[in-house]
Amino acid sequence: MLPQACREKFARHLADEIQLLEVLEQQLGREYELLTTNDVEGLDKASVARQQTVAQLLRLDDERRGLCRMRNLEPDREGLAALLAWCDPQGSLAVPQAECAMRAQRCREQNDRNGALVSARLTRVSGMLGMIAGSDTRTNTYQPHSAARTTGSQPVSRMVSTSA
């Protein structure tokens, strides 16, 4: 493949990736709204759409790695830099590549935020289920009738909260 053809293909990949990252960013924002409103049905639909977008991004990444392999370069950061130095010595793809990196970082941050919310809710539900089932292993809990029980010489109490 000639350098110009490689650069054009790489430019198309970057444009497609920017578009998909915009979509993913919107999807992750919508998922956060659905998580905060406990819309389980909407969240199921949203997660299917998000997975499709991620699959498209992975296909683009595979194609980009294929460009590296065609030049006998490792499909890693250094190989990508060498490919760009060969097919885009003027650096015309630097701006769209930087935009991709910025958008990917924002998506990562939103995904982390969504994951933290899910994790906090799972911890809360797990704790409540543990109390209901009597398998709560925390040491500071109150017992019914405000009577503290003891394990060894340490008093144990149970505190219940219904807010997150």
C-alpha positions as CSV (number, residue, x, y, z in Angstrom):
1,M,0.0,0.0,0.0
2,L,1.3,3.4,-0.9
3,P,1.7,6.0,1.9
4,Q,-1.1,8.3,0.4
5,A,-3.6,5.4,0.4
6,C,-2.6,4.5,3.9
7,R,-3.0,8.1,5.1
8,E,-6.5,8.3,3.5
9,K,-7.6,5.0,5.1
10,F,-6.2,6.2,8.4
11,A,-8.0,9.5,8.1
12,R,-11.3,7.7,7.4
13,H,-10.7,5.5,10.5
14,L,-10.2,8.6,12.6
15,A,-13.3,10.3,11.3
16,D,-15.4,7.2,11.9
17,E,-13.9,6.8,15.4
18,I,-14.6,10.4,16.3
19,Q,-18.2,9.9,15.2
20,L,-18.6,6.7,17.2
21,L,-17.0,8.2,20.3
22,E,-19.5,11.1,20.1
23,V,-22.3,8.5,20.0
24,L,-20.7,6.6,22.9
25,E,-20.4,9.7,24.9
26,Q,-24.1,10.4,24.5
27,Q,-25.0,6.8,25.3
28,L,-23.0,6.9,28.5
29,G,-24.6,10.1,29.5
30,R,-28.1,8.6,28.9
31,E,-27.1,5.5,30.8
32,Y,-26.2,7.7,33.8
33,E,-29.6,9.3,33.6
34,L,-31.3,5.9,33.5
35,L,-29.2,4.7,36.4
36,T,-30.2,7.7,38.6
37,T,-33.9,7.2,37.8
38,N,-33.8,3.4,38.2
39,D,-35.2,2.8,34.7
40,V,-34.2,-0.8,34.4
41,E,-36.0,-1.4,31.1
42,G,-34.5,1.7,29.5
43,L,-31.1,0.7,30.9
44,D,-31.3,-2.8,29.3
45,K,-32.0,-1.2,25.9
46,A,-29.3,1.4,26.4
47,S,-26.7,-1.2,27.3
48,V,-27.4,-3.1,24.1
49,A,-26.9,0.0,22.0
50,R,-23.7,0.9,23.9
51,Q,-22.3,-2.6,23.3
52,Q,-23.0,-2.2,19.6
53,T,-21.1,1.0,19.5
54,V,-18.2,-0.5,21.4
55,A,-18.1,-3.4,19.0
56,Q,-17.9,-0.9,16.1
57,L,-15.0,0.9,17.8
58,L,-13.2,-2.4,18.3
59,R,-13.6,-3.3,14.6
60,L,-12.0,0.1,13.7
61,D,-9.2,-0.6,16.1
62,D,-8.6,-4.0,14.5
63,E,-8.5,-2.4,11.0
64,R,-6.0,0.2,12.3
65,R,-3.8,-2.6,13.8
66,G,-4.1,-4.3,10.4
67,L,-2.5,-1.2,8.8
68,C,0.4,-1.6,11.2
69,R,0.8,-5.3,10.4
70,M,0.8,-4.6,6.6
71,R,4.0,-2.5,7.2
72,N,5.4,-5.3,9.5
73,L,5.0,-3.0,12.5
74,E,3.8,-4.1,15.9
75,P,0.2,-3.0,16.5
76,D,1.1,-1.0,19.5
77,R,1.7,2.7,20.3
78,E,5.2,2.6,18.8
79,G,4.1,0.8,15.7
80,L,1.2,3.3,15.2
81,A,3.7,6.2,15.5
82,A,6.0,4.6,12.9
83,L,3.0,4.1,10.6
84,L,2.0,7.7,10.9
85,A,5.5,8.9,10.4
86,W,5.6,6.9,7.1
87,C,2.1,7.7,5.7
88,D,1.6,11.2,7.2
89,P,5.0,12.9,7.5
90,Q,3.4,16.4,7.5
91,G,1.3,15.5,10.6
92,S,-2.0,16.3,9.0
93,L,-3.7,13.6,11.1
94,A,-2.4,14.9,14.5
95,V,-5.5,17.0,15.2
96,P,-8.1,14.3,14.5
97,Q,-5.9,11.8,16.4
98,A,-5.8,14.2,19.4
99,E,-9.6,14.7,19.2
100,C,-10.0,10.9,19.3
101,A,-7.8,10.6,22.4
102,M,-9.7,13.4,24.1
103,R,-13.1,11.9,23.4
104,A,-11.9,8.4,24.4
105,Q,-10.8,9.9,27.7
106,R,-14.2,11.5,28.3
107,C,-15.9,8.3,27.5
108,R,-13.6,6.5,30.0
109,E,-14.4,9.0,32.7
110,Q,-18.2,8.7,32.1
111,N,-17.9,4.9,32.1
112,D,-16.0,5.0,35.4
113,R,-18.7,7.3,36.9
114,N,-21.4,5.0,35.8
115,G,-19.5,2.0,37.2
116,A,-19.0,3.7,40.5
117,L,-22.7,4.4,40.8
118,V,-23.6,0.8,40.0
119,S,-21.0,-0.4,42.5
120,A,-22.3,1.8,45.2
121,R,-25.8,0.6,44.6
122,L,-24.8,-3.1,44.6
123,T,-22.9,-2.6,47.9
124,R,-26.0,-1.0,49.4
125,V,-28.3,-3.7,48.2
126,S,-25.9,-6.4,49.3
127,G,-25.7,-4.9,52.8
128,M,-29.5,-4.6,53.0
129,L,-29.9,-8.2,51.9
130,G,-27.3,-9.3,54.4
131,M,-29.3,-7.7,57.2
132,I,-32.5,-9.2,56.1
133,A,-31.0,-12.7,55.7
134,G,-29.1,-12.4,59.0
135,S,-25.8,-12.9,57.3
136,D,-24.5,-9.3,57.9
137,T,-21.0,-9.7,59.2
138,R,-20.3,-6.2,60.3
139,T,-19.3,-5.9,63.9
140,N,-21.0,-2.6,64.8
141,T,-24.7,-3.4,64.6
142,Y,-27.7,-2.8,66.9
143,Q,-29.9,-5.6,67.9
144,P,-33.7,-5.4,68.3
145,H,-34.9,-3.8,71.6
146,S,-31.7,-1.7,71.8
147,A,-30.0,-4.6,73.6
148,A,-26.3,-4.8,72.7
149,R,-25.1,-8.4,72.3
150,T,-21.5,-9.3,72.9
151,T,-19.1,-11.5,71.0
152,G,-16.2,-12.3,73.3
153,S,-15.7,-9.1,75.2
154,Q,-16.6,-6.7,72.4
155,P,-20.1,-5.2,72.2
156,V,-21.8,-5.5,68.8
157,S,-24.5,-3.2,67.6
158,R,-26.6,-2.9,64.4
159,M,-27.4,0.4,62.6
160,V,-29.9,0.5,59.8
161,S,-30.1,3.2,57.1
162,T,-32.6,3.4,54.2
163,S,-30.8,6.1,52.3
164,A,-27.9,5.9,49.9
